[in-house]
């Protein structure tokens, strides 16, 4: 649930109520970036977690429940008896994440996901853990969490570090003026229940999805500027063409190209122009799958972040602890892999348009959009730069789900590596942004050299005005590093035109 409340009487603050049922990936990104804040859950929202906690304690006291009255993994057959330190020992042993500390926004995304999942009511841990997670999210403090420690079967190490931070045994990162939640006691019923989740993977996936969706939205006005610069045809975006092969994403991409460019549903081809290169002609067919893949990933993440997927699942209705495999994140891993590969195709298309803009047969300008100086190189280097960024993007688009691991003395003999897929998707954002920025710089330069501008009043005119105002108009050979950096910063604004 989203609401707006006054902030010291000055402005309305977007508030997102976590209740374990309706959190969306876009909400996670807003909470991670602190453009929205959490609303404190009331007693009704905490009731399912409270009932689950009481049920779990009763079950663990009277029978064998994995991770509560027994060890975990290959130690699942060992009873822990009355060992009051078992929970803390479990957290200490699992808090061995390695690598660099994660950025604050990624950890905040994890906190938001984990708090919401726990509110779904199947974990069976003390509700004070939830209120402590929410307190941290509200204050801006976050536990120090290292990058590596998961293979797609639960973010055990990251969440164990979080658990130790809640217990006062692990450091917090606190910005000036913020403070960490007061330490809380954790017992045997809280440890595994807290760490049995893919909350970090899901939070990182939500952040990557949010950014890549904006970049995909920006890529279409950028492509439309390139199309205008070469005097290309709008026939490929005709509504009858899309209706003949009705994939939702392709139809949406074509419709946006028509809207942005101000062309009718049945545009005619320019005189003397039969077919453009694929970079222009196949935009709907290549951007469409990326839009569809984004929707698929959004739906999967929405299920996951509102799921009580802890093992064991504590059923209040049945008064039972069900041992299961819902922690296995195959849906997420495969959707992330498909999404990265789909976005990669659109990046390849961007580099194809960039090459086309350097071609005199299409632009009627000098090669590489050079100025009047002899053998001017113009934007030649941007083809190399964009190709290098595309190469990096191709590397991180390798399917993470092809990975494999056998762990815990063979008891856990399969791993989906969704955690790796989430990190790869985050890294793809940087490279995709660089590729699109190179195209934007080149398209604006070509339009300037041709003294072309979109018709006033069109969304494309707004996009051009935004870019033209920010980008250096000089045409002589010079370093273009700063131009690309400026263009990269414009893309989020172009997404909204």
C-alpha positions in Angstrom: 0.0 0.0 0.0 1.3 3.5 -0.9 0.3 6.7 0.8 1.6 10.2 1.3 2.1 11.9 4.6 3.4 15.4 5.5 7.1 15.7 6.2 7.5 18.5 8.8 4.8 20.4 7.0 6.9 21.0 3.9 6.2 18.3 1.5 4.4 15.0 1.0 6.5 11.9 1.6 5.6 8.7 -0.2 5.0 6.0 2.3 4.9 2.3 1.5 3.3 0.0 3.9 4.8 -3.5 4.1 2.3 -6.2 4.8 3.6 -9.3 3.1 1.1 -9.2 0.3 1.6 -6.3 -2.2 5.2 -5.1 -2.4 6.4 -4.5 -6.0 9.9 -4.3 -7.4 9.4 -0.6 -8.1 8.6 -0.1 -4.4 11.8 -1.8 -3.4 13.8 0.5 -5.6 12.1 3.5 -4.1 12.8 2.3 -0.5 16.4 1.5 -1.4 17.0 4.9 -2.9 15.0 6.6 -0.1 12.6 8.3 -2.4 10.0 6.6 -0.3 9.8 5.6 3.3 8.1 2.7 5.2 5.0 3.1 7.2 5.1 1.3 10.5 2.9 -1.9 10.4 0.0 -2.0 12.8 -0.9 -4.9 15.1 -3.0 -6.5 12.3 0.0 -6.6 10.0 2.2 -8.2 12.6 -0.5 -10.7 13.7 0.4 -13.4 11.2 4.1 -13.2 12.2 3.2 -13.3 15.9 1.0 -16.4 15.4 3.7 -18.1 13.3 6.3 -17.4 16.0 4.2 -18.9 18.7 3.4 -22.0 16.6 7.1 -22.5 15.7 8.2 -22.4 19.3 5.5 -24.9 20.3 6.5 -27.3 17.5 10.2 -27.0 18.2 9.6 -27.8 21.9 7.6 -30.9 21.2 9.2 -32.4 18.0 12.1 -32.3 15.6 12.1 -29.1 13.4 14.9 -28.5 11.0 17.3 -25.7 12.1 15.5 -25.2 15.5 15.8 -28.5 17.3 18.3 -29.9 14.8 21.4 -28.8 12.9 21.3 -27.7 9.3 22.5 -29.1 6.0 24.4 -32.3 6.4 24.0 -31.8 10.2 20.2 -32.1 9.9 20.1 -35.4 11.8 21.9 -34.0 14.9 19.7 -32.8 17.8 20.7 -29.6 19.5 18.7 -30.4 22.6 18.5 -27.5 25.0 21.5 -25.7 23.6 20.4 -22.1 24.0 23.4 -20.9 22.0 22.5 -22.9 18.9 20.8 -20.0 17.1 23.7 -17.6 17.6 26.3 -20.2 16.7 24.3 -20.8 13.5 24.4 -17.1 12.7 28.1 -16.8 13.5 29.1 -19.8 11.4 27.1 -18.6 8.4 28.1 -15.0 8.6 31.2 -15.7 6.5 30.4 -13.6 3.4 33.5 -12.5 1.5 34.4 -9.8 -1.0 33.7 -6.1 -0.9 31.0 -4.6 1.2 27.8 -4.0 -0.8 26.5 -0.5 -1.6 24.0 0.9 0.9 21.1 0.8 -1.6 21.5 -2.9 -2.2 21.5 -3.7 1.5 18.5 -1.5 2.0 16.7 -3.3 -0.8 17.5 -6.6 1.0 16.1 -5.2 4.3 12.9 -4.2 2.7 12.4 -7.5 1.0 13.1 -9.5 4.1 10.9 -7.5 6.3 8.0 -7.9 3.9 8.5 -11.6 3.5 8.5 -12.1 7.3 5.2 -10.2 7.4 3.7 -12.9 5.2 3.7 -15.1 8.3 5.4 -18.4 7.5 8.9 -17.9 9.1 8.1 -18.4 12.7 10.5 -15.9 14.2 10.2 -13.2 16.9 8.3 -10.2 15.4 10.8 -7.9 17.1 13.1 -8.9 14.3 10.7 -7.4 11.8 10.4 -4.2 13.7 14.2 -3.9 14.0 14.6 -4.4 10.2 12.0 -1.7 9.6 13.7 0.6 12.1 17.0 0.2 10.2 15.3 0.8 6.9 13.6 4.0 8.2 16.8 5.4 9.9 19.1 4.7 6.9 21.5 2.6 8.9 22.4 -0.8 7.3 24.5 -3.8 8.4 27.8 -4.2 6.6 27.2 -7.0 4.1 29.8 -8.6 1.9 29.2 -9.5 -1.7 29.8 -13.3 -2.0 28.1 -16.0 0.0 25.2 -17.4 -1.9 24.6 -19.7 -4.9 20.8 -19.3 -5.4 19.6 -21.5 -2.5 19.2 -18.7 0.0 21.3 -15.6 0.8 22.6 -17.3 4.0 25.8 -15.4 4.6 24.3 -11.9 4.0 21.3 -12.6 6.2 23.5 -14.1 8.9 25.6 -11.0 8.9 22.3 -9.0 9.3 21.2 -11.3 12.1 24.4 -10.7 14.0 24.1 -7.0 13.5 20.6 -7.1 14.9 22.0 -9.0 17.9 24.8 -6.4 18.4 27.7 -8.6 17.2 28.3 -7.2 13.7 29.0 -3.7 12.5 26.4 -1.3 11.0 27.1 1.5 8.5 25.6 4.7 9.8 25.5 7.9 7.9 25.9 11.1 10.0 22.8 11.7 12.1 21.6 8.1 11.9 21.8 5.3 14.4 21.3 1.5 14.3 18.5 -0.3 16.0 19.2 -1.3 19.6 20.4 -4.9 19.9 17.7 -7.6 20.3 18.0 -11.1 21.7 17.8 -13.9 19.1 17.1 -17.5 20.1 17.1 -20.9 18.3 13.8 -20.1 16.7 15.0 -16.9 15.0 18.3 -17.8 13.4 17.4 -20.1 10.5 14.1 -18.4 10.1 15.8 -15.1 9.4 18.5 -16.4 6.9 16.2 -18.8 5.0 15.5 -16.4 2.2 16.9 -15.0 -1.1 16.2 -11.4 0.0 19.4 -9.9 -1.1 19.2 -11.5 -4.6 15.6 -10.3 -4.9 16.5 -6.8 -3.8 19.3 -6.6 -6.2 17.1 -8.0 -9.0 14.5 -5.3 -8.3 17.1 -2.6 -8.5 18.4 -3.9 -11.8 14.9 -4.3 -13.2 14.0 -0.7 -12.2 17.1 0.8 -13.9 17.0 -1.3 -17.0 13.3 -0.6 -17.5 14.1 3.1 -17.5 17.0 2.6 -20.0 14.7 0.5 -22.2 12.2 3.4 -22.2 15.0 5.9 -23.0 16.4 3.7 -25.8 13.3 4.3 -28.0 13.5 8.1 -28.2 17.2 7.7 -28.7 16.5 5.3 -31.6 13.9 7.7 -32.9 16.5 10.6 -33.0 18.8 8.3 -34.9 16.0 7.4 -37.3 15.3 11.0 -38.0 18.9 11.7 -38.6 19.1 9.2 -41.4 15.7 10.0 -42.8 14.6 6.5 -42.2 11.2 4.8 -42.7 8.4 4.6 -40.1 6.7 1.7 -42.0 8.2 -0.9 -39.7 6.2 0.5 -36.8 2.8 0.4 -38.6 0.0 -0.8 -36.5 -1.1 -3.4 -39.2 2.4 -4.9 -39.1 2.2 -5.3 -35.4 -1.3 -6.8 -35.5 -0.1 -9.4 -38.0 2.3 -10.8 -35.4 0.8 -9.7 -32.1 3.6 -10.0 -29.4 2.7 -7.5 -26.7 6.2 -6.1 -26.3 6.7 -5.5 -30.0 3.4 -3.8 -30.3 4.3 -1.6 -27.3 7.7 -0.7 -28.8 6.2 0.2 -32.2 3.4 2.2 -30.6 5.9 4.2 -28.6 8.0 4.9 -31.7 4.9 6.2 -33.5 3.9 8.3 -30.5 7.3 9.8 -29.8 7.8 10.6 -33.5 4.3 11.8 -34.1 3.5 9.5 -37.0 0.1 7.9 -37.8 -0.8 4.3 -37.2 -0.3 3.6 -41.0 2.8 5.6 -41.9 4.1 5.8 -45.5 7.6 5.1 -46.6 9.8 8.0 -47.6 10.2 8.5 -51.4 12.9 6.3 -52.8 13.4 4.4 -49.5 12.6 0.7 -49.6 14.1 -0.8 -46.5 16.4 0.4 -43.7 19.1 -1.6 -42.0 18.0 -3.8 -39.1 19.1 -1.3 -36.6 16.0 0.8 -37.6 13.7 -1.7 -39.3 13.7 -4.4 -36.5 13.3 -2.1 -33.4 9.9 -3.6 -32.5 11.1 -7.2 -33.0 14.2 -6.7 -30.9 13.0 -4.3 -28.2 9.7 -6.2 -27.8 11.2 -9.3 -26.3 13.1 -7.1 -23.8 9.9 -5.4 -22.7 8.2 -8.8 -22.4 11.1 -10.2 -20.4 10.9 -7.2 -18.1 7.2 -7.9 -17.4 7.9 -11.6 -16.8 10.7 -10.8 -14.3 8.5 -8.2 -12.6 5.8 -10.8 -12.1 8.2 -13.4 -10.7 9.8 -11.0 -8.3 6.4 -9.8 -7.1 5.6 -13.4 -6.2 8.9 -13.9 -4.5 9.1 -10.8 -2.4 5.6 -11.4 -1.0 6.2 -15.1 -0.3 6.7 -17.0 2.9 9.3 -19.2 1.4 11.3 -20.1 4.5 12.3 -23.7 5.2 10.6 -25.0 7.2 7.3 -23.3 6.5 5.4 -22.8 9.7 1.7 -23.3 9.0 -0.5 -21.8 11.7 -3.6 -23.3 10.1 -2.2 -26.9 10.2 -0.1 -26.4 13.3 2.7 -28.0 11.3 6.3 -27.3 10.1 6.6 -28.3 6.4 10.1 -29.0 5.2 10.4 -28.1 1.5 12.5 -26.5 -1.3 10.9 -23.1 -1.9 14.2 -21.4 -1.1 15.5 -22.7 -4.5 15.4 -19.6 -6.8 15.2 -21.2 -10.2 12.4 -19.0 -11.4 14.4 -15.9 -10.5 17.6 -17.2 -12.1 16.1 -18.1 -15.4 14.0 -14.9 -15.6 17.2 -12.8 -14.9 19.1 -14.7 -17.5 16.4 -14.3 -20.1 16.1 -10.6 -19.3 19.8 -9.9 -19.7 20.0 -11.7 -23.0 17.0 -9.8 -24.3 18.4 -6.4 -23.2 21.7 -7.3 -24.8 20.0 -7.6 -28.2 18.7 -4.0 -27.9 22.2 -2.9 -27.0 23.6 -4.6 -30.1 20.9 -2.8 -32.2 22.1 0.5 -30.7 25.7 -0.1 -31.8 24.3 -1.0 -35.3 22.5 2.4 -35.5 25.7 4.1 -34.2 27.6 2.6 -37.1 24.9 3.6 -39.5 25.1 7.2 -38.4 28.8 7.2 -39.5 27.8 6.1 -43.0 27.6 8.9 -45.6 25.2 6.8 -47.8 22.6 7.1 -45.0 23.3 10.6 -43.5 24.6 12.4 -46.6 27.3 13.8 -44.3 31.0 13.1 -44.1 32.2 9.8 -42.8 32.1 9.5 -39.0 30.2 12.8 -38.9 33.6 14.6 -39.3 33.8 18.3 -39.7 35.4 20.1 -42.7 39.0 19.4 -41.6 40.8 16.9 -43.8 40.4 13.3 -42.6 38.4 14.4 -39.6 37.6 11.4 -37.3 34.5 12.9 -35.8 32.7 10.3 -33.7 34.8 7.3 -35.0 36.0 6.4 -31.5 32.5 6.1 -30.1 32.0 3.0 -32.2 35.0 1.5 -30.4 33.9 2.7 -27.0 30.4 1.4 -27.5 31.8 -1.9 -28.8 33.9 -2.2 -25.7 30.9 -1.5 -23.4 28.9 -4.0 -25.4 31.6 -6.6 -24.9 31.4 -6.2 -21.2 27.6 -6.4 -21.3 27.9 -9.6 -23.4 30.2 -11.1 -20.8 27.8 -10.4 -17.9 24.9 -11.7 -20.0 26.2 -15.3 -19.9 23.5 -17.4 -18.2 24.3 -17.7 -14.5 21.9 -20.6 -14.3 24.4 -22.7 -16.2 26.4 -22.8 -13.0 26.5 -25.9 -10.8 27.6 -26.7 -7.3 27.4 -29.7 -4.9 27.5 -28.6 -1.3 27.1 -29.7 2.3 28.5 -33.2 1.8 26.2 -33.8 -1.2 22.9 -33.1 0.6 22.5 -30.0 -1.5 23.5 -31.3 -4.9 22.2 -28.5 -7.2 22.5 -24.7 -7.3 20.8 -22.2 -9.5 23.1 -19.2 -9.0 20.3 -16.6 -9.0 22.5 -14.5 -6.7 25.1 -14.3 -9.5 22.5 -13.5 -12.0 21.3 -10.6 -9.9 24.8 -9.1 -9.7 25.3 -9.6 -13.4 22.1 -7.8 -14.1 23.1 -4.9 -12.0 26.4 -4.7 -13.8 24.6 -4.8 -17.2 22.9 -1.5 -16.3 26.2 0.4 -16.4 27.3 -1.0 -19.8 23.9 -0.6 -21.4 23.8 3.1 -20.2 27.2 3.7 -21.8 26.1 2.1 -25.2 23.0 4.2 -25.4 24.9 7.4 -24.4 27.3 6.9 -27.3 24.3 6.6 -29.7 22.6 9.7 -28.2 25.8 11.8 -28.7 26.1 10.7 -32.2 22.4 11.1 -33.2 22.3 14.7 -31.8 25.5 15.5 -33.7 24.1 14.2 -37.0 20.9 16.2 -36.5 22.9 19.3 -35.8 25.0 18.8 -38.9 21.9 18.3 -41.0 20.1 21.2 -39.4 17.3 18.9 -38.6 15.0 19.1 -35.5 11.9 17.2 -34.6 8.6 19.0 -35.2 7.7 21.2 -32.3 5.2 19.8 -29.8 6.2 16.2 -30.3 7.7 14.1 -27.5 10.8 13.7 -29.7 11.2 17.5 -29.8 11.3 17.5 -26.0 13.9 14.7 -26.1 16.0 16.6 -28.6 15.8 19.9 -26.8 16.9 18.2 -23.5 19.9 16.6 -25.2 20.8 19.6 -27.4 20.8 21.9 -24.4 23.2 19.7 -22.4 25.6 18.4 -25.1 28.5 20.4 -26.4 27.8 21.7 -29.9 31.4 21.9 -31.1 32.1 19.7 -34.2 35.9 19.8 -34.3 37.9 16.7 -33.4 38.1 16.6 -29.6 37.8 14.1 -26.7 34.2 13.0 -26.4 34.4 11.4 -22.9 32.6 14.2 -21.2 29.9 14.3 -23.9 29.1 10.6 -23.3 29.0 11.1 -19.5 26.6 14.0 -19.9 24.4 11.9 -22.3 24.4 8.9 -19.8 23.1 11.2 -17.2 20.2 12.4 -19.5 18.8 8.9 -20.2 16.6 8.7 -17.1 15.0 12.0 -18.1 14.6 10.8 -21.7 12.7 7.7 -20.4 9.8 10.0 -19.4 9.3 11.8 -22.7 
